[in-house]
């Protein structure tokens, strides 16, 4: 089973100073608020981007290429299954999905990227953190993502300046 956690940290230009940056850099994982036993499903997805801590369990219908632009995991992440391994795919803002790493059993991966979103008169900056763990259902616990150093890590941190 693949466990996925999404964390989105949003801030504006007024919060771009070093003391705020240190706080943003310190967040890489959060506990998963799920207390039920996992009986079925292929993917457990913890979306902590809106701080509600929603947890959803998906079946085999979420794997790429069946869903080309599936936004369940955001518009940049796609998953492809190969036997018991999971290929984690990432799409930057200009290209197609590319495999960044393949998670075998009991491996941990992380993708971190940033982006700038412009609303009418406000620029919002976002840091998106995706944690992935390939493990058996019985290995689930609320602190499953608590590892500082993953086996694989991909960063797409662009320099986003305020003009």
C-alpha positions as CSV (number, residue, x, y, z in Angstrom):
1,X,0.0,0.0,0.0
2,X,1.2,3.5,-0.7
3,X,0.7,6.2,2.0
4,X,0.8,9.8,0.7
5,X,0.8,13.0,2.7
6,X,0.3,16.5,1.2
7,X,1.3,19.6,3.1
8,X,0.8,23.0,1.5
9,X,2.2,26.1,3.3
10,X,0.9,29.4,1.9
11,X,2.3,32.9,2.6
12,X,2.3,36.4,1.2
13,X,5.1,38.8,0.5
14,X,4.8,40.2,4.0
15,X,5.9,36.9,5.4
16,X,9.0,36.3,3.3
17,X,11.5,37.4,6.0
18,X,14.1,35.0,7.5
19,X,12.2,34.4,10.8
20,X,9.2,33.1,8.8
21,X,11.4,31.2,6.4
22,X,12.9,29.2,9.2
23,X,9.5,28.1,10.4
24,X,8.5,27.1,6.8
25,X,11.7,25.1,6.4
26,X,11.1,23.2,9.7
27,X,7.8,21.7,8.5
28,X,8.2,18.5,6.5
29,X,5.7,16.0,8.0
30,X,2.6,15.9,10.3
31,X,0.7,13.2,12.1
32,X,-2.1,11.5,10.2
33,X,-5.4,11.7,12.1
34,X,-6.8,8.4,11.2
35,X,-7.8,5.9,13.8
36,X,-9.6,3.2,11.9
37,X,-8.2,-0.1,10.6
38,X,-7.3,-0.1,6.9
39,X,-9.1,-3.0,5.3
40,X,-9.0,-2.3,1.6
41,X,-7.6,0.2,-0.9
42,X,-4.3,0.9,-2.6
43,X,-3.5,4.4,-1.5
44,X,-4.1,6.3,1.7
45,X,-4.0,10.0,1.0
46,X,-3.7,12.5,3.9
47,X,-4.4,16.0,2.6
48,X,-3.2,18.4,5.2
49,X,-3.0,21.3,2.8
50,X,-6.1,23.0,4.3
51,X,-5.3,22.0,7.9
52,X,-8.5,19.9,8.1
53,X,-6.5,16.6,8.0
54,X,-8.8,14.8,5.5
55,X,-7.8,11.2,4.9
56,X,-9.1,9.3,1.9
57,X,-8.5,5.8,0.7
58,X,-8.4,5.2,-3.0
59,X,-8.5,2.0,-5.0
60,X,-6.6,1.0,-8.2
61,X,-8.5,3.6,-10.3
62,X,-6.1,6.4,-9.4
63,X,-3.0,5.1,-11.2
64,X,-1.5,6.7,-14.2
65,X,-2.1,6.5,-17.3
66,X,-5.7,5.8,-16.7
67,X,-6.2,9.3,-15.4
68,X,-4.0,11.8,-17.2
69,X,-4.8,14.9,-15.4
70,X,-6.2,13.6,-12.1
71,X,-6.2,16.3,-9.5
72,X,-6.7,14.1,-6.5
73,X,-3.1,14.5,-5.6
74,X,-2.7,18.0,-7.1
75,X,-2.1,18.6,-10.7
76,X,1.6,17.8,-10.5
77,X,1.8,14.3,-9.0
78,X,0.9,11.0,-10.6
79,X,1.5,7.4,-9.4
80,X,2.2,4.3,-11.5
81,X,2.2,0.9,-10.0
82,X,4.6,-1.8,-11.2
83,X,4.1,-5.1,-9.2
84,X,4.7,-4.1,-5.6
85,X,6.7,-0.9,-6.5
86,X,5.3,2.6,-7.1
87,X,6.7,5.0,-9.6
88,X,6.3,8.5,-8.3
89,X,5.9,10.9,-11.2
90,X,6.1,14.7,-11.2
91,X,5.1,17.3,-13.8
92,X,6.7,20.7,-13.6
93,X,4.8,23.6,-15.0
94,X,6.1,23.1,-18.6
95,X,6.2,19.4,-19.3
96,X,4.7,16.0,-19.0
97,X,4.9,13.6,-16.1
98,X,8.4,12.2,-15.5
99,X,9.3,9.5,-13.0
100,X,11.4,10.9,-10.2
101,X,11.9,7.8,-8.1
102,X,10.6,4.3,-7.6
103,X,9.6,3.2,-4.1
104,X,10.1,-0.4,-3.2
105,X,8.7,-1.9,0.0
106,X,9.5,0.0,3.2
107,X,11.0,3.0,1.3
108,X,10.2,6.6,1.9
109,X,10.2,9.4,-0.7
110,X,9.5,13.2,-0.7
111,X,8.8,15.8,-3.3
112,X,9.0,19.5,-2.5
113,X,8.2,22.3,-4.9
114,X,7.1,25.9,-4.7
115,X,4.9,28.1,-6.8
116,X,3.4,31.6,-6.9
117,X,-0.3,32.3,-7.4
118,X,-1.5,35.7,-8.4
119,X,-4.9,36.8,-7.4
120,X,-6.4,40.2,-8.1
121,X,-4.1,42.3,-6.0
122,X,-2.3,39.7,-3.8
123,X,0.6,37.3,-4.6
124,X,0.5,34.1,-2.7
125,X,3.5,31.9,-2.4
126,X,3.1,28.2,-1.7
127,X,5.4,25.4,-0.7
128,X,4.1,22.0,-1.4
129,X,5.4,18.9,0.4
130,X,4.5,15.4,-0.6
131,X,5.6,12.5,1.5
132,X,5.3,8.9,0.2
133,X,5.7,5.6,2.1
134,X,5.5,2.2,0.5
135,X,4.5,-0.2,3.3
136,X,2.1,-2.9,4.3
137,X,-1.3,-1.8,5.6
138,X,-0.4,-3.2,9.0
139,X,2.6,-0.7,9.2
140,X,0.3,2.3,9.4
141,X,0.5,4.5,12.5
142,X,-0.3,8.3,12.9
143,X,3.4,9.1,12.8
144,X,4.2,7.0,9.7
145,X,5.8,10.1,7.9
146,X,8.1,11.0,10.8
147,X,11.5,10.6,9.2
148,X,13.8,13.6,8.7
149,X,15.8,12.0,5.9
150,X,13.9,10.1,3.2
151,X,15.3,7.4,0.9
152,X,14.5,9.6,-2.1
153,X,14.0,13.3,-2.3
154,X,13.2,15.6,-5.3
155,X,13.1,19.4,-5.0
156,X,11.8,21.8,-7.5
157,X,12.3,25.1,-5.6
158,X,12.3,27.9,-8.1
159,X,13.5,31.5,-7.2
160,X,10.2,33.3,-6.9
161,X,10.9,37.0,-6.5
162,X,8.4,39.8,-5.8
163,X,8.5,42.3,-8.7
